[in-house]
Amino acid sequence: MLFDVAIIGYGPTGATMANLLAMGGHSVLVIDKEADLYPLPRAVHFDDEVMRIFQTIGIAKPLSQAVHINPGMRFIDQHDRLLLDWPRPQQITSHGWHASYRLHQPDLERLLRDRLADYADVTTLTNMAVTAIRDLPDYSLITGTDRTTGRIDTFTARFVIGCDGANSFVRQHIAAEMEDLGFAEDWLVIDVVLDSPRPDLGDHTIQFCYPDRPMTYCRNPGARRRWEFALKKEEDREAICAPETIWQLLSKWISPQEATLERRQVYTFRSHLAQSWQQGRYFLAGDAAHLTPPFMGQGMCMGIRDAANLSWKLDSVLAGKTDMAILDSYMAERAPHARAFIETAIHLGGLIHSLDTETALRLADPKSEGHKQLKPLAPKLGTSALFDETQHQMMPDVGRPCPQIKVGNNQTPMDDMAGANHIIIATCRPENLASDILCLTPDDSPQIAPLLAQQNAEALWVRPDRYIGAMAPDAKYANQLFPEFLWNS
Ligand SMILES: Cc1cc2nc3c(=O)[nH]c(=O)nc-3n(C[C@H](O)[C@H](O)[C@H](O)COP(=O)(O)OP(=O)(O)OC[C@H]3O[C@@H](n4cnc5c(N)ncnc54)[C@H](O)[C@@H]3O)c2cc1C
């Protein structure tokens, strides 16, 4: 069988990508070398934009039962002074969700996998390592090796997406180099489960900016708590994981009588960006394309955004609505966006380490000049052939996510109405708009007229990844300013 898309890697990026492509009715093969999902948490945070992508997939409701709403992050020096505050609003944001959530990564991955089981055209193969890929004129031949029996199988697919993590096999196959953005540090990550409540530990994430030993505390969902410790140069990666050393490090907060050690592991936090995210029918997404220090809690979020960006473009090509050229916009839009997050995370890492906190504060938040509060980072997508260059440069919100409008008496969120499809928001439904595309007008919601006025527009094109792709100052010209695939031919 020739699959439309083969996804190598069934982590959060691969599972999100597979769900979004399956929603378009495409045949998807997912292969992972592990027998089951990675049991221990790495990511413990995600944001409102990412929750919106999970909403499109249909797992936001059960996921919201499993998360904890994060009040924010505080950077504190060794004299207990607050250096920098990053409060996260407790109200619902324009995305329709909370700004910041704490999660247990396996809970999310389980929900993504369960949801995928609903699609007949999806084949998932676990415990199978991809060991070779061959390019044939019309498709790729993928060789998988069963890790228990050694049995070899081959599969064919029109597109191959490497969601296969930091040591990506697909990245090696397309010989994409990684650009090193300069951060590499060893950190010990300790997860514990509290035996009884400890409200005194607090709900904020705390970055302890101690030059001698930078540390992080995270309040994770339920009874889970995490501490992270930067390793000193002379410290041994194995020796520091000994239980007596772990409890010694934690003794400022907690004792073995109060909590159970769930895991401890030394990670090297890196900052890398692949120099090429696509070659022909091959794509990289998630950690295969970029690695960031986790100080902003954005590594996984970046992979989920990759999936939202690439999946609708692949869907358009597979459905015959556009040609392959649209796929060039994937890296063009996503790489600068990912770079902005990685660079900010590196600056925050600098603050956590610095003896010279004033300089580090300016680096961490260069625009605020003395203000010690960090605002959420909301970079635009990089420009691509999909954007009108002038609109992308001049219009503040073209290339940024569109607010999620609530529609009708039932206040139905617009994303629920559109699924993984485009939306037009306009003063009236433009003539010749393809019949499957949702168009919202001021009659549908009192939020629409102010939104259009704010954008100085009579029509907005909202892409399936919920970014504003273009605006039309006059609705009658929307069919000239918005892409051809939105219109009846
Ligand atoms: C300590 C720590 C804390 C973090 N905290 C956060 C956070 O709070 N928020 C956040 O957003 N991010 C965070 N991250 C980052 C986040 O965990 C990763 O970015 C995310 O897990 C990457 O997902 P992925 O699906 O791209 O890759 P992975 O989860 O690494 O999945 C890759 C998959 O590919 C499979 N694979 C690899 N090679 C092959 C092959 N040849 N054949 C078949 N399968 C293969 C692997 O088995 C694996 O399942 C953190 C990371 C760490 C280490």
Ligand as a Chemical Component Dictionary entry (heavy atoms), coordinates in Angstrom:
data_LIG
# 
_chem_comp.id                   LIG 
_chem_comp.type                 NON-POLYMER 
_chem_comp.pdbx_formal_charge   0 
_chem_comp.three_letter_code    LIG 
# 
loop_
_chem_comp_atom.comp_id 
_chem_comp_atom.atom_id 
_chem_comp_atom.alt_atom_id 
_chem_comp_atom.type_symbol 
_chem_comp_atom.charge 
_chem_comp_atom.model_Cartn_x 
_chem_comp_atom.model_Cartn_y 
_chem_comp_atom.model_Cartn_z 
_chem_comp_atom.pdbx_ordinal 
LIG C1  C1  C 0 13.891 18.267 30.985 1  
LIG C2  C2  C 0 13.073 18.735 29.843 2  
LIG C3  C3  C 0 12.024 19.590 30.065 3  
LIG C4  C4  C 0 11.250 20.036 29.018 4  
LIG N1  N1  N 0 10.195 20.861 29.281 5  
LIG C5  C5  C 0 9.430  21.284 28.268 6  
LIG C6  C6  C 0 8.262  22.056 28.539 7  
LIG O1  O1  O 0 7.936  22.336 29.678 8  
LIG N2  N2  N 0 7.501  22.458 27.486 9  
LIG C7  C7  C 0 7.798  22.126 26.201 10 
LIG O2  O2  O 0 7.063  22.541 25.294 11 
LIG N3  N3  N 0 8.880  21.361 25.931 12 
LIG C8  C8  C 0 9.685  20.921 26.917 13 
LIG N4  N4  N 0 10.730 20.102 26.659 14 
LIG C9  C9  C 0 10.999 19.686 25.279 15 
LIG C10 C10 C 0 10.090 18.549 24.832 16 
LIG O3  O3  O 0 10.132 17.463 25.721 17 
LIG C11 C11 C 0 10.501 18.091 23.456 18 
LIG O4  O4  O 0 10.651 19.234 22.624 19 
LIG C12 C12 C 0 9.456  17.171 22.835 20 
LIG O5  O5  O 0 9.286  15.998 23.601 21 
LIG C13 C13 C 0 9.882  16.793 21.428 22 
LIG O6  O6  O 0 8.873  16.037 20.839 23 
LIG P1  P1  P 0 9.118  15.341 19.447 24 
LIG O7  O7  O 0 7.879  14.550 19.195 25 
LIG O8  O8  O 0 9.553  16.321 18.436 26 
LIG O9  O9  O 0 10.365 14.366 19.700 27 
LIG P2  P2  P 0 10.466 13.134 20.714 28 
LIG O10 O10 O 0 9.497  13.266 21.829 29 
LIG O11 O11 O 0 11.904 13.007 21.039 30 
LIG O12 O12 O 0 9.989  11.898 19.854 31 
LIG C14 C14 C 0 10.788 11.369 18.824 32 
LIG C15 C15 C 0 10.330 9.944  18.596 33 
LIG O13 O13 O 0 11.019 9.442  17.460 34 
LIG C16 C16 C 0 11.327 8.077  17.696 35 
LIG N5  N5  N 0 12.441 7.710  16.806 36 
LIG C17 C17 C 0 13.681 8.255  16.777 37 
LIG N6  N6  N 0 14.431 7.667  15.816 38 
LIG C18 C18 C 0 13.642 6.718  15.233 39 
LIG C19 C19 C 0 13.843 5.776  14.187 40 
LIG N7  N7  N 0 14.995 5.669  13.527 41 
LIG N8  N8  N 0 12.827 4.940  13.874 42 
LIG C20 C20 C 0 11.631 5.021  14.512 43 
LIG N9  N9  N 0 11.387 5.903  15.516 44 
LIG C21 C21 C 0 12.372 6.748  15.863 45 
LIG C22 C22 C 0 11.668 8.029  19.175 46 
LIG O14 O14 O 0 11.511 6.737  19.703 47 
LIG C23 C23 C 0 10.677 9.014  19.763 48 
LIG O15 O15 O 0 9.484  8.393  20.213 49 
LIG C24 C24 C 0 11.536 19.630 27.698 50 
LIG C25 C25 C 0 12.594 18.762 27.465 51 
LIG C26 C26 C 0 13.358 18.304 28.530 52 
LIG C27 C27 C 0 14.469 17.353 28.254 53 
# 
loop_
_chem_comp_bond.comp_id 
_chem_comp_bond.atom_id_1 
_chem_comp_bond.atom_id_2 
_chem_comp_bond.value_order 
_chem_comp_bond.pdbx_ordinal 
LIG C1  C2  SING 1  
LIG C2  C3  SING 2  
LIG C2  C26 DOUB 3  
LIG C3  C4  DOUB 4  
LIG C4  N1  SING 5  
LIG C4  C24 SING 6  
LIG N1  C5  DOUB 7  
LIG C5  C6  SING 8  
LIG C5  C8  SING 9  
LIG C6  O1  DOUB 10 
LIG C6  N2  SING 11 
LIG N2  C7  SING 12 
LIG C7  O2  DOUB 13 
LIG C7  N3  SING 14 
LIG N3  C8  DOUB 15 
LIG C8  N4  SING 16 
LIG N4  C9  SING 17 
LIG N4  C24 SING 18 
LIG C9  C10 SING 19 
LIG C10 O3  SING 20 
LIG C10 C11 SING 21 
LIG C11 O4  SING 22 
LIG C11 C12 SING 23 
LIG C12 O5  SING 24 
LIG C12 C13 SING 25 
LIG C13 O6  SING 26 
LIG O6  P1  SING 27 
LIG P1  O7  DOUB 28 
LIG P1  O8  SING 29 
LIG P1  O9  SING 30 
LIG O9  P2  SING 31 
LIG P2  O10 DOUB 32 
LIG P2  O11 SING 33 
LIG P2  O12 SING 34 
LIG O12 C14 SING 35 
LIG C14 C15 SING 36 
LIG C15 O13 SING 37 
LIG C15 C23 SING 38 
LIG O13 C16 SING 39 
LIG C16 N5  SING 40 
LIG C16 C22 SING 41 
LIG N5  C17 SING 42 
LIG N5  C21 SING 43 
LIG C17 N6  DOUB 44 
LIG N6  C18 SING 45 
LIG C18 C19 SING 46 
LIG C18 C21 DOUB 47 
LIG C19 N7  SING 48 
LIG C19 N8  DOUB 49 
LIG N8  C20 SING 50 
LIG C20 N9  DOUB 51 
LIG N9  C21 SING 52 
LIG C22 O14 SING 53 
LIG C22 C23 SING 54 
LIG C23 O15 SING 55 
LIG C24 C25 DOUB 56 
LIG C25 C26 SING 57 
LIG C26 C27 SING 58 
# 
